[in-house]
Amino acid sequence: MSFATFFKLDLKMFHEYKIYYLIVLIVLVYTLILRQVPSQLSNTVGTMLIFFEPSLIGFMFLGVLILFERNDGSLNALSVTPASLDSYMWSKVITMTIVALVSGVSIATLAFGFSTRYIFITVGVLLTSLVYTFLGFVAVSRYKSIDGYLSIIMLVMLISILPVLDFFNIFE
């Protein structure tokens, strides 16, 4: 199977599992939160939410999709085909990154209008998405069920939020 085939299957899975709707809901909730934040905190909270979204997509959704594929037997079927592991992985990475970019830019636009610096948002979201997507591959390889994977999701997100808490001087 080629990269294009895997990519189409990933997009189809996003549709089948209603992940697009969940991401739209998250974008709307984040936008509503940002519109309620006092103006002196809006840039800080906005940055936090805009960059939390790609980490959530890259880590959580990737792991859940892979576990769905594992439970469906899709990964076993792929192991006996001439499909390339590189094509499989890169299709997931590209899919997650595109969705993260669209959601991050959407949050920025809906919350702050068109006056934002999209180049910085795009580069930041891209890099964040790549890091957490590859981290998701490593983390999900150890788990057979979503229940087990949820514990590592919580741990990784807790560790990831620590620098943000320090930024708000919570530790002082």
KAQUI-V457876 format. One record per helix or strand of 2 or more residues. SS is the DSSP state (H for helix, E for strand). FROM is the first residue (numbers start at 1). TO is the last residue. Records with the same first field share a line. If there is no record, write none. Layout:
BEGIN
SS->FROM-TO / FROM-TO
END
This chain:
BEGIN
H->3-16 / 19-36 / 39-72 / 74-79 / 85-115 / 118-140 / 146-167
END
